[in-house]
Amino acid sequence: MKKATGNKIRLGIFVSAGFALLIVCIYLIGERQQLFSNTFHVSGIFKNISGLQIGNNIRFSGINVGIVDDVEQLTDTTVKVDMLIDNDARKFMKKNAKAIIGSDGLMGNKIVIITPGTYGQKPLADNDVIATEQPITMDDILIKLKVTGDNAATITSDLAIVMTNIREGKGTIGKLLMDTAMANEVDQAVVNIKQGAGGFKQNMNAASKNVLLRGYFKKKKKKDEEKDKK
């Protein structure tokens, strides 16, 4: 008799503990799914939800404030996302707030990030449609990297052709750098220009000392000095 009574007591304790654990689990799941919180409903229209699923978190200022309640394909280019958000956060979310799909970490689950909007605007109301922004996906980044790589390859190829032409003495730059005769002609032309400039300067100095032109040069010098003063 005592053994049977002890077994019943142990069974009762086990059943009670299991029932209590079940209640705790239900509460935690319900808390996560916003079942026991005072919530309001908003929705957003996205072109691409990037793998967002029902039950993913809604994040505001780095805090989880709700969950994705439903995902519905409206057309071939639009997806409606229904969100349940904690009512305590509504006063911070203005009418011009925006929803953006992001990631929880580098490779984490997709989440909806809500920006607060402009101070002074009215808060979001229940069943409002919130504005959305299309996120930059990894595919977009990879496409841009591919385009950049293709452009770099084209530029490198063109540069190689230019350098080959220069080494072979083709084109004006190639002839100037690789053709010795042309380089000597350019050097001689520079020497002639310098000599011509020197001779011109000597002629001007000689003219300034000439009795007939001395008055002209004095007036010119005086005008230049007056301009410098002004």
C-alpha positions in Angstrom: 0.0 0.0 0.0 2.8 2.4 1.0 4.7 1.6 -2.3 1.6 2.3 -4.4 1.0 5.6 -2.6 4.7 6.6 -3.2 4.4 5.8 -6.9 1.2 7.9 -7.1 3.0 10.8 -5.4 6.0 10.6 -7.8 3.6 10.3 -10.7 1.7 13.4 -9.6 4.9 15.4 -9.1 6.1 14.3 -12.6 2.8 15.2 -14.2 2.8 18.6 -12.4 6.3 19.4 -13.4 5.6 18.4 -17.0 2.4 20.6 -17.0 4.4 23.5 -15.5 7.1 23.1 -18.2 4.4 23.0 -20.9 2.9 26.3 -19.6 6.4 27.9 -19.6 7.1 26.8 -23.1 3.7 28.1 -24.3 4.3 31.4 -22.6 7.8 31.8 -24.2 6.6 30.8 -27.6 3.6 33.1 -27.2 5.8 36.0 -26.1 8.1 35.5 -29.1 5.1 35.4 -31.4 3.6 38.5 -29.7 0.5 36.4 -28.6 0.3 38.0 -25.2 1.4 41.5 -26.1 -0.7 44.5 -27.1 0.2 44.8 -30.8 -0.8 46.8 -33.9 -0.7 45.7 -37.5 1.1 47.3 -40.4 2.0 46.1 -43.9 4.6 46.9 -46.5 4.9 46.2 -50.3 8.3 44.9 -51.5 9.6 44.0 -54.9 11.9 41.3 -53.4 11.8 40.0 -49.8 15.2 38.2 -50.2 14.1 35.1 -48.3 12.1 36.8 -45.5 9.8 34.3 -43.8 6.8 34.3 -41.4 8.0 34.6 -37.8 11.2 36.6 -38.6 11.8 39.6 -36.4 10.9 43.2 -36.8 13.7 45.4 -35.5 13.5 49.1 -34.5 16.6 51.0 -33.2 18.3 47.7 -32.7 15.5 46.2 -30.6 13.1 43.4 -31.6 9.7 45.0 -31.5 7.6 42.5 -33.5 7.4 39.6 -36.0 6.5 39.0 -39.6 2.9 37.8 -39.4 2.2 36.9 -43.1 3.8 37.0 -46.5 1.6 37.2 -49.6 2.5 37.3 -53.3 0.4 40.1 -54.8 1.7 40.1 -58.4 4.8 38.8 -60.2 6.8 41.9 -59.0 5.2 42.7 -55.6 5.0 40.9 -52.3 3.0 42.1 -49.3 4.5 41.6 -45.8 2.2 41.9 -42.8 3.8 42.8 -39.5 2.7 42.6 -35.9 4.5 45.3 -33.8 4.5 45.9 -30.1 2.2 48.8 -29.4 4.7 50.4 -27.0 7.0 51.2 -29.9 4.2 52.8 -32.1 4.7 56.3 -30.7 8.3 56.3 -32.1 7.3 55.2 -35.6 6.0 58.1 -37.6 3.8 58.1 -40.7 6.9 58.6 -43.0 8.8 55.7 -41.4 10.3 53.1 -43.8 10.7 49.4 -43.7 13.9 47.8 -45.1 14.8 44.1 -45.3 18.1 43.3 -43.7 20.1 40.5 -42.2 20.6 39.5 -38.6 24.4 39.4 -38.9 26.4 38.7 -41.9 24.8 35.4 -42.7 21.8 35.4 -40.3 18.1 35.3 -40.8 16.3 38.0 -42.7 14.7 40.7 -40.6 12.6 43.9 -41.2 14.3 47.0 -40.1 12.1 50.0 -39.5 13.4 53.6 -39.5 11.7 56.0 -37.1 10.7 58.7 -39.6 10.7 62.5 -39.1 10.1 64.0 -35.7 6.8 65.9 -35.5 4.9 63.5 -37.8 1.9 61.5 -36.5 2.6 57.9 -35.3 1.7 55.0 -37.4 -1.9 53.8 -37.1 -3.2 50.3 -37.0 -3.4 48.7 -40.5 -1.3 51.4 -42.0 0.8 50.6 -45.1 4.4 51.6 -44.4 6.8 52.9 -47.0 9.5 50.5 -48.1 13.0 50.6 -49.5 14.5 47.9 -51.7 17.6 46.5 -50.0 21.0 45.9 -51.8 21.3 42.2 -52.1 24.4 40.1 -52.4 23.5 39.4 -56.1 23.5 43.1 -56.8 27.0 43.4 -55.2 28.3 40.5 -57.2 26.9 41.9 -60.5 28.6 45.3 -59.8 31.8 43.5 -58.9 31.6 41.6 -62.2 31.1 44.8 -64.2 34.0 46.4 -62.4 36.2 43.4 -63.1 35.2 43.4 -66.8 36.0 47.1 -67.1 39.4 46.7 -65.4 40.2 43.8 -67.8 39.3 46.0 -70.8 41.4 48.9 -69.5 44.3 46.6 -68.9 44.1 45.2 -72.4 43.9 48.7 -74.0 46.8 49.8 -71.9 48.9 46.8 -73.0 48.1 47.7 -76.7 49.2 51.3 -76.1 52.4 50.2 -74.5 53.2 47.8 -77.3 52.6 50.6 -79.9 54.9 52.9 -77.9 57.7 50.3 -77.8 57.3 49.7 -81.5 57.5 53.4 -82.2 54.0 53.8 -83.5 52.0 57.0 -83.1 53.3 60.4 -82.1 54.2 59.4 -78.5 55.9 56.2 -79.7 57.9 58.1 -82.3 58.8 60.8 -79.8 60.1 58.2 -77.2 61.5 55.5 -79.5 62.6 57.4 -82.7 66.1 58.9 -82.0 66.0 61.1 -85.0 62.7 62.7 -84.1 63.8 63.1 -80.5 66.9 65.0 -81.7 64.8 67.2 -83.9 62.5 68.0 -80.9 65.6 68.8 -78.8 67.0 71.0 -81.5 63.7 72.8 -81.8 63.7 73.5 -78.1 67.2 74.9 -78.3 66.2 77.1 -81.2 63.2 78.5 -79.3 65.5 79.2 -76.3 68.0 81.0 -78.5 65.2 82.9 -80.3 63.8 84.0 -76.9 67.3 85.1 -75.8 67.9 87.1 -79.0 64.5 88.7 -78.7 65.3 89.8 -75.1 68.6 91.2 -76.2 66.9 93.2 -79.0 64.4 94.6 -76.6 67.1 95.6 -74.2 69.0 97.3 -77.0 65.8 99.1 -78.2 65.1 100.4 -74.7 68.5 102.1 -74.7 67.8 103.7 -78.1 67.4 107.5 -77.9 64.3 107.4 -80.2 62.5 104.7 -78.3 63.6 105.6 -74.8 60.6 107.8 -74.2 58.2 105.0 -75.3 59.7 102.5 -72.9 59.7 105.0 -70.0 56.0 105.6 -70.5 55.3 101.9 -70.7 57.3 101.3 -67.5 55.4 104.0 -65.8 52.0 102.6 -66.8 53.1 99.1 -65.6 54.1 100.6 -62.2 50.7 102.4 -61.9 48.9 99.1 -62.7 50.9 97.3 -60.0 50.0 99.9 -57.5 46.3 99.6 -58.3 
